[in-house]
Amino acid sequence: MSAIEDFTDSELWIIRTTLEERYGEKIEPQLAETELRLDPYGTELTVCPA
C-alpha cells in the first residue's frame, strides 16, 4: 500500500490564505502526522499528514 503524500505548496497556500481571510491576520499552520488504519480488518498503519 502506498504512503499518503504530504501537503503540496499550493495546498499550504490555500490553507494559509483561508486562515488569514477567516481570522484577519497571518496564522502559520502547524503541520503534524497521524497514523490511520486504512483497512478496518488489518493491523497495518499508514502515516498521513494532518
C-alpha positions as CSV (number, residue, x, y, z in Angstrom):
1,M,0.0,0.0,0.0
2,S,1.4,3.4,-0.9
3,A,2.0,6.2,1.6
4,I,-0.1,9.3,1.6
5,E,1.8,12.3,0.3
6,D,2.5,15.5,2.3
7,F,0.7,18.7,1.5
8,T,1.9,20.4,-1.6
9,D,3.0,24.1,-1.7
10,S,-0.3,25.1,-3.4
11,E,-2.4,23.3,-0.8
12,L,-0.4,25.0,2.0
13,W,-1.0,28.4,0.3
14,I,-4.8,27.7,0.2
15,I,-4.7,26.8,3.9
16,R,-2.8,29.9,4.9
17,T,-4.9,32.2,2.7
18,T,-8.2,30.7,4.1
19,L,-6.9,31.2,7.7
20,E,-5.9,34.8,7.0
21,E,-9.2,35.6,5.4
22,R,-11.1,34.0,8.3
23,Y,-9.2,35.5,11.2
24,G,-7.9,38.7,9.6
25,E,-4.2,38.0,10.5
26,K,-1.5,35.7,9.3
27,I,-1.6,32.4,11.1
28,E,1.0,29.7,10.4
29,P,-0.5,26.2,10.4
30,Q,1.3,23.6,12.5
31,L,1.8,20.5,10.4
32,A,1.6,17.1,12.0
33,E,1.3,13.5,11.1
34,T,-1.1,10.9,12.2
35,E,-1.4,7.2,11.7
36,L,-4.5,5.7,10.1
37,R,-5.7,2.2,9.6
38,L,-7.0,2.1,6.0
39,D,-8.2,-1.4,6.3
40,P,-10.6,-1.9,9.2
41,Y,-9.7,-5.6,9.4
42,G,-5.9,-5.1,9.1
43,T,-3.2,-4.1,11.6
44,E,-1.1,-2.0,9.2
45,L,-1.0,1.7,10.0
46,T,-0.4,4.3,7.3
47,V,1.2,7.7,8.1
48,C,-0.9,10.6,6.9
49,P,-0.3,14.4,7.1
50,A,-2.8,16.2,9.3
